[in-house]
Amino acid sequence: MNQQHIPVLASETLDQLNPCPGDHYLDLTAGYGGHATLVWNRIKPSGKMTLVDRDQNAISALQSLYGDNQNVEFLHEDFLSASNRLLKENRSYDLILADLGLSSPHIDKAERGFSFGMAGPLDMRMDPRQALTAADLVNKATAEELVRIFRDYGEITGANRLARRLIERRPFTNTTELALAVARIKPSKNRIHPATKVFQALRIAVNDEIRLLEQSLPLWLQLLKPGGRLAVISFHSLEDRLVKQLFNEHGGPSYDATLEILTKKPVGPGAQETVFNPRARSAKLRSAQRK
């Protein structure tokens, strides 16, 4: 398995997807191949995989893993664009997975700007081809825009005060400078760094993650074969709510339901995983099967 990224809820995801030899698998956030490798080991040699990622570094890593395999294809684009493309091509899949978390290389490389643990540019773009960066938002957004980002995507209390105080201190040039300012404005009352939710909110806004998910979820149902399974791993209450709403809308006891909900409650990590991989602590897995 590629160890650049530890796949979250690995055994739980395999249990929900239940890959079988010959299945066609769509990984909408393939990253560095953590989940894909586990699934491939179950569906090869006759199975097929479509691996999607908006990060060229991830695509390059995936190509080095599977590049000579005719049953594996790669799409370098966001999952909404990929989903629309695959639907237009009348494609369908037995297994679909979307892991909405960051890959470890995103966090561990200072130059990507996702982490405040190392000094780096205020970037946070999953796809460096896009124009908008975190620096643009932090240094140019209005107070109202920052408040909405902090409140909706970070669920931050006191978002108004935080936004105003940050505007007074800008411009910010790097990640540690911003994190220090947040810590001074809003000291933490627990062990979690006060900038954690701010960086999460900015990342979601920069990459337009909620809109992409909201528009993609119905497409994923259309891409499922009858009997096919969809699994989504979320890390934010907004993401989880969107998945839950979609499943409830199309599943449940209704006579015309098109989905069977496999997870009545979201599946979370066990105690051992959170010790081994602390980044997994907020992960929630939901899955459903098309009737």
Rosetta blueprint (number, residue, H / E / L):
1 M L
2 N L
3 Q L
4 Q L
5 H L
6 I L
7 P L
8 V L
9 L L
10 A H
11 S H
12 E H
13 T H
14 L H
15 D H
16 Q H
17 L H
18 N L
19 P L
20 C L
21 P L
22 G L
23 D L
24 H E
25 Y E
26 L E
27 D E
28 L L
29 T L
30 A L
31 G L
32 Y L
33 G L
34 G H
35 H H
36 A H
37 T H
38 L H
39 V H
40 W H
41 N H
42 R H
43 I H
44 K L
45 P L
46 S L
47 G L
48 K E
49 M E
50 T E
51 L E
52 V E
53 D E
54 R L
55 D L
56 Q H
57 N H
58 A H
59 I H
60 S H
61 A H
62 L H
63 Q H
64 S H
65 L H
66 Y H
67 G L
68 D L
69 N L
70 Q L
71 N L
72 V E
73 E E
74 F E
75 L E
76 H E
77 E L
78 D L
79 F H
80 L H
81 S H
82 A H
83 S H
84 N H
85 R H
86 L H
87 L H
88 K H
89 E L
90 N L
91 R L
92 S L
93 Y E
94 D E
95 L E
96 I E
97 L E
98 A E
99 D E
100 L L
101 G L
102 L L
103 S L
104 S H
105 P H
106 H H
107 I H
108 D H
109 K L
110 A H
111 E H
112 R H
113 G L
114 F L
115 S L
116 F L
117 G L
118 M L
119 A L
120 G L
121 P E
122 L L
123 D L
124 M L
125 R L
126 M L
127 D L
128 P L
129 R L
130 Q L
131 A L
132 L L
133 T L
134 A H
135 A H
136 D H
137 L H
138 V H
139 N H
140 K H
141 A L
142 T L
143 A H
144 E H
145 E H
146 L H
147 V H
148 R H
149 I H
150 F H
151 R H
152 D H
153 Y H
154 G H
155 E L
156 I L
157 T L
158 G L
159 A H
160 N H
161 R H
162 L H
163 A H
164 R H
165 R H
166 L H
167 I H
168 E H
169 R H
170 R L
171 P L
172 F L
173 T L
174 N E
175 T H
176 T H
177 E H
178 L H
179 A H
180 L H
181 A H
182 V H
183 A H
184 R H
185 I H
186 K L
187 P L
188 S L
189 K L
190 N L
191 R L
192 I L
193 H L
194 P L
195 A L
196 T H
197 K H
198 V H
199 F H
200 Q H
201 A H
202 L H
203 R H
204 I H
205 A H
206 V H
207 N L
208 D L
209 E H
210 I H
211 R H
212 L H
213 L H
214 E H
215 Q H
216 S H
217 L H
218 P H
219 L H
220 W H
221 L H
222 Q H
223 L H
224 L E
225 K E
226 P E
227 G E
228 G E
229 R E
230 L E
231 A E
232 V E
233 I E
234 S E
235 F L
236 H L
237 S H
238 L H
239 E H
240 D H
241 R H
242 L H
243 V H
244 K H
245 Q H
246 L H
247 F H
248 N H
249 E H
250 H H
251 G L
252 G L
253 P L
254 S L
255 Y L
256 D L
257 A L
258 T L
259 L E
260 E E
261 I E
262 L L
263 T L
264 K L
265 K L
266 P L
267 V E
268 G L
269 P L
270 G L
271 A H
272 Q H
273 E H
274 T H
275 V H
276 F H
277 N L
278 P H
279 R H
280 A H
281 R L
282 S L
283 A L
284 K E
285 L E
286 R E
287 S E
288 A E
289 Q E
290 R E
291 K L
